[in-house]
Amino acid sequence: MYHFVWIPKYRHKVFVEPYREAMKAIIHKIGYDYDFDIQALEIPEDHIHMAIKGEPKVAPSHVMQVIKSISAREFFKLYPEIKK
């Protein structure tokens, strides 16, 4: 079981509605696509908490790399105005 917490750049409060629900959907889709068992996912305004149950053969750093890179790419594709 892994517990991950990460923040947006400069801890900006970007995860307000509708961005929060979009990010949750993106992360759940990544979990489904890569067989990550997401036990809990909470997104306050300025960070993301996630608990994942994973196989010991998959490194936690690899799990985080996959989730962060794909979620950022998909999120900015949906909402390019957030980059500003």
Buried (B, 14 or more C-beta within 10 A) or exposed (E): EBEBEEEBEEEEEBBEEEBBEBBBEBBEEBBEEBEBEBEEBEBEEEBBEBBBEBEEEBEEEEBBEBBBEBBEEBBEEEBEEEEE
